[in-house]
Amino acid sequence: MSNSSKGKAYEREAMEVLKADGYMVEQAIPKTIWIGAGRIISVAHDFFGVWDIIAKKLGEPTLWVQVTTWESISPRRKKIQEYCWNSDFDCPVIYARIRGKDACFRLLYGRDGYEWTGEIKKLVKKVKINLINHNGK
């Protein structure tokens, strides 16, 4: 699996975690560009060049989410610390995926200087249960 496909998979996992928490989510979609003689390619295109996901929940600040791996956290911190936010309306956050764990993320908020305070979000997979009545049907 390529790094870009892993990144998109991690973004989808983060979106599912946010949806499970009651957020509406929007993912940045790739941008198509023309190169050469009529050739089209797809390139990454984040919101404002930084954010992978925007998440909104009624009565809560808008989450601006950068998804990365725990090992790649340092360059992400540097990149997004340049942005100023109104804490009443916006909440920048890094969802740092933990290697080897199924859809498990450490959350680092801008209000905490993007230092991890121990908060972890994990996607709880839905289990399909088949109910059997007393007659065995």
C-alpha positions in Angstrom: 0.0 0.0 0.0 1.4 3.4 -1.0 1.9 6.2 1.5 -0.9 8.3 -0.2 -3.4 5.4 0.0 -2.5 4.8 3.6 -3.0 8.5 4.3 -6.4 8.5 2.7 -7.4 5.3 4.6 -6.3 7.0 7.9 -8.4 10.1 6.9 -11.4 7.8 6.3 -10.9 6.2 9.8 -10.7 9.6 11.4 -13.9 10.7 9.7 -15.7 7.6 11.0 -14.4 8.4 14.5 -15.8 11.9 14.2 -19.1 10.7 12.8 -19.5 8.3 15.7 -19.0 11.3 18.0 -21.9 13.1 16.2 -20.0 15.4 13.9 -20.8 16.2 10.3 -17.6 15.9 8.3 -16.2 17.1 5.1 -12.9 15.7 3.6 -10.6 17.8 1.3 -10.9 16.2 -2.1 -8.0 15.9 -4.6 -7.6 18.6 -7.3 -7.2 17.6 -10.9 -4.7 19.5 -13.0 -3.6 19.4 -16.6 0.0 18.6 -17.3 1.8 18.2 -20.6 -0.2 17.5 -23.7 -3.7 16.9 -22.4 -2.7 14.6 -19.5 -4.7 14.9 -16.3 -3.4 14.0 -12.8 -4.9 14.2 -9.4 -2.9 16.0 -6.6 -3.6 16.4 -2.9 -5.5 19.5 -2.0 -6.1 20.2 1.7 -8.3 23.0 3.1 -6.1 26.1 3.2 -3.2 23.9 2.3 -3.2 22.2 5.8 -6.4 20.6 7.0 -7.6 17.2 5.8 -11.1 17.3 7.4 -13.5 19.9 8.7 -15.9 18.7 11.3 -19.0 20.5 12.7 -21.3 19.6 15.6 -24.2 21.8 16.8 -23.1 24.0 19.7 -19.4 23.1 19.3 -16.5 24.9 17.7 -15.6 23.8 14.2 -12.8 21.2 14.2 -10.0 21.7 11.7 -8.4 18.3 11.5 -4.9 17.3 10.3 -4.5 13.5 10.1 -1.0 12.1 10.4 0.9 9.3 12.0 2.4 9.6 15.4 5.9 9.3 13.9 5.2 12.3 11.6 3.8 14.7 14.3 6.7 17.1 14.5 6.6 18.6 10.9 2.8 18.8 11.2 3.0 20.9 14.4 5.4 23.3 12.8 3.2 23.6 9.7 0.0 24.4 11.5 1.3 26.6 14.3 1.4 29.5 11.8 -2.4 29.7 11.8 -4.3 32.0 14.2 -7.7 30.8 15.4 -10.7 32.3 17.2 -11.1 29.7 20.0 -14.8 30.5 20.4 -15.5 29.3 16.8 -12.5 27.1 15.7 -10.6 24.3 17.2 -7.5 23.0 15.3 -6.6 19.4 16.2 -4.2 16.8 15.0 -5.4 13.2 14.8 -2.2 11.2 15.1 -2.8 7.6 14.2 -1.0 5.0 16.4 0.8 2.4 14.4 -0.5 -1.2 14.8 -3.7 -0.1 16.4 -7.0 -0.4 14.5 -8.3 3.2 13.9 -6.8 4.5 17.2 -5.8 8.2 17.3 -4.0 10.4 19.8 -5.6 13.9 19.8 -3.5 17.0 20.0 -5.3 20.3 20.2 -4.0 23.8 19.3 -5.2 25.2 22.6 -2.7 22.8 24.3 0.2 23.8 22.0 -0.3 20.5 20.1 1.1 18.6 23.0 -0.6 15.3 23.7 -2.6 15.4 27.0 -3.6 11.7 27.0 -6.8 11.8 24.9 -7.3 8.9 22.6 -10.2 8.2 20.2 -10.8 4.8 18.8 -13.3 3.7 16.3 -15.6 1.1 17.8 -16.6 -1.3 15.0 -20.2 -2.2 14.7 -21.0 -5.8 15.3 -23.9 -7.4 13.5 -26.0 -9.5 15.8 -28.4 -12.2 14.5 -31.3 -12.7 16.8 -32.8 -16.2 17.0 -36.3 -16.7 18.4 -37.1 -19.5 20.8 -38.3 -21.7 18.0 -34.8 -21.8 16.5 -35.8 -19.7 13.4 
